[in-house]
């Protein structure tokens, strides 16, 4: 009637082949990605609105990203703009606020106190720049 299946299914092949990462490793990768993206936006803001606080934040974001990335320093590029409208700066603060929020969620779930504190700080700073207030 029917010929028996001779090849292994794609599901059984996926289970046994190649290295797999743990949930914690996957979350570390995601957290490092969010912090690196936040670093990129911070570098863009630093170029448009120089501020020693942004310089410090950039260094701390790079250090956290490197720690989570196995000691590899994050790639940093030249900011794309040297001058921008207030609307562009506001959009950058909004993007940074969103990224900091995502990083905070992951850092909290991982119980990574250093990354959570940094993400919370950046969330508050960018929220203040946007005129947002924290709700209780």
LOKE-974706 format. One record per residue (C-alpha): x, y, z; residue in three letters. Coordinates in steps of 0.02 Angstrom, whole numbers, plus 32768, in hexadecimal, padded with zeros to 4 digits. Layout:
residues N
{{X, Y, Z}, ala}
...
end
This chain:
residues 136
{{8000, 8000, 8000}, unk}
{{806E, 808B, 8041}, unk}
{{8128, 808E, 803A}, unk}
{{8179, 80AB, 80E4}, unk}
{{81D2, 8150, 8101}, unk}
{{828D, 8135, 80F4}, unk}
{{82D1, 81E3, 8110}, unk}
{{82D4, 8232, 81BB}, unk}
{{8258, 82BF, 81D3}, unk}
{{8291, 8373, 81D4}, unk}
{{8258, 837C, 8288}, unk}
{{82C7, 82F0, 82C5}, unk}
{{8358, 8335, 8260}, unk}
{{8346, 83E0, 82B0}, unk}
{{8349, 8396, 835E}, unk}
{{83EC, 8339, 834B}, unk}
{{8457, 83A3, 82D8}, unk}
{{84C9, 8432, 8305}, unk}
{{84E8, 8492, 83A3}, unk}
{{8454, 84DB, 83FE}, unk}
{{8452, 8570, 8472}, unk}
{{83F9, 8575, 8517}, unk}
{{836C, 85EF, 853A}, unk}
{{83E4, 8656, 85A3}, unk}
{{8462, 865F, 8516}, unk}
{{83DA, 8695, 849D}, unk}
{{83A0, 871D, 8515}, unk}
{{8453, 8759, 852B}, unk}
{{8463, 8767, 846E}, unk}
{{83C0, 87C9, 8462}, unk}
{{83F2, 883A, 84F3}, unk}
{{849B, 885D, 84A4}, unk}
{{8443, 8886, 8401}, unk}
{{83CD, 8902, 8453}, unk}
{{845B, 8954, 84B3}, unk}
{{84C3, 8960, 8414}, unk}
{{8431, 89AF, 83B6}, unk}
{{841A, 8A28, 8448}, unk}
{{84D4, 8A50, 843C}, unk}
{{84C0, 8A78, 8383}, unk}
{{8431, 8AF1, 83A7}, unk}
{{8495, 8B3B, 8437}, unk}
{{8529, 8B59, 83C3}, unk}
{{84B4, 8BAE, 8348}, unk}
{{8470, 8C1E, 83D3}, unk}
{{8522, 8C43, 840D}, unk}
{{854E, 8C82, 835F}, unk}
{{84B3, 8CF1, 8356}, unk}
{{84AA, 8D2E, 840A}, unk}
{{8555, 8D1A, 845D}, unk}
{{8544, 8CF5, 8516}, unk}
{{85BC, 8CA6, 8594}, unk}
{{852C, 8C3C, 85D7}, unk}
{{8515, 8BEF, 852A}, unk}
{{85D0, 8BCE, 8521}, unk}
{{85C9, 8B73, 85C8}, unk}
{{852D, 8B13, 8594}, unk}
{{8581, 8ADE, 84F3}, unk}
{{8617, 8A99, 8551}, unk}
{{85AA, 8A3A, 85CC}, unk}
{{853A, 89F5, 8542}, unk}
{{85D4, 89BA, 84E2}, unk}
{{8618, 8966, 857F}, unk}
{{8575, 890A, 85A2}, unk}
{{8563, 88D5, 84ED}, unk}
{{8615, 8893, 84ED}, unk}
{{85F8, 8835, 8590}, unk}
{{855E, 87E0, 8549}, unk}
{{85B3, 87C1, 84A2}, unk}
{{8640, 875A, 84EB}, unk}
{{86BA, 87EB, 84F6}, unk}
{{86A7, 8823, 8442}, unk}
{{8694, 88DF, 8436}, unk}
{{85F9, 8916, 83D7}, unk}
{{8610, 895E, 832B}, unk}
{{8600, 8A1B, 8330}, unk}
{{85E9, 8A81, 8293}, unk}
{{85F0, 8B38, 826B}, unk}
{{854A, 8B90, 8288}, unk}
{{84EB, 8BAD, 81E8}, unk}
{{84BE, 8C64, 8205}, unk}
{{851D, 8CFB, 8246}, unk}
{{8485, 8D6B, 8255}, unk}
{{83CE, 8D45, 8264}, unk}
{{8327, 8D90, 8289}, unk}
{{82D8, 8D89, 8334}, unk}
{{8260, 8D07, 82EE}, unk}
{{82F1, 8C96, 82C0}, unk}
{{833D, 8CA5, 836E}, unk}
{{8292, 8C80, 83BA}, unk}
{{8282, 8BE6, 834C}, unk}
{{832E, 8BAB, 8387}, unk}
{{82FA, 8BC2, 843D}, unk}
{{825B, 8B5F, 8419}, unk}
{{82C0, 8AD2, 83C9}, unk}
{{833A, 8AD2, 845B}, unk}
{{82A9, 8AD0, 84D6}, unk}
{{825D, 8A37, 847E}, unk}
{{8304, 89DB, 8478}, unk}
{{8328, 89FF, 852F}, unk}
{{827C, 89BB, 855C}, unk}
{{829A, 891A, 84FB}, unk}
{{8346, 8907, 854A}, unk}
{{82FC, 8924, 85F7}, unk}
{{827B, 889A, 85DE}, unk}
{{82FE, 881C, 85AA}, unk}
{{837D, 8850, 862E}, unk}
{{82F8, 8841, 86B4}, unk}
{{82C4, 8794, 8678}, unk}
{{837C, 8761, 867C}, unk}
{{8395, 87B0, 8728}, unk}
{{8428, 8810, 86DE}, unk}
{{842E, 889F, 8759}, unk}
{{84B7, 8903, 8702}, unk}
{{8462, 8901, 8659}, unk}
{{83B6, 8920, 86A8}, unk}
{{83F6, 89B8, 8708}, unk}
{{8446, 8A00, 866B}, unk}
{{83AB, 89E0, 8601}, unk}
{{833A, 8A2D, 8686}, unk}
{{83A9, 8AC6, 8690}, unk}
{{83A8, 8ADD, 85D3}, unk}
{{82EB, 8AC1, 85CF}, unk}
{{82D5, 8B4C, 864E}, unk}
{{834D, 8BC4, 85F6}, unk}
{{82FE, 8BAE, 854B}, unk}
{{8250, 8BB2, 8597}, unk}
{{827A, 8C5A, 85E6}, unk}
{{82BA, 8C9B, 8540}, unk}
{{8213, 8C6A, 84F5}, unk}
{{81B1, 8CBA, 8583}, unk}
{{816F, 8C14, 85C0}, unk}
{{814F, 8BF5, 8678}, unk}
{{815D, 8B51, 86D4}, unk}
{{80B9, 8B0B, 8713}, unk}
{{80AA, 8AB6, 87BA}, unk}
end
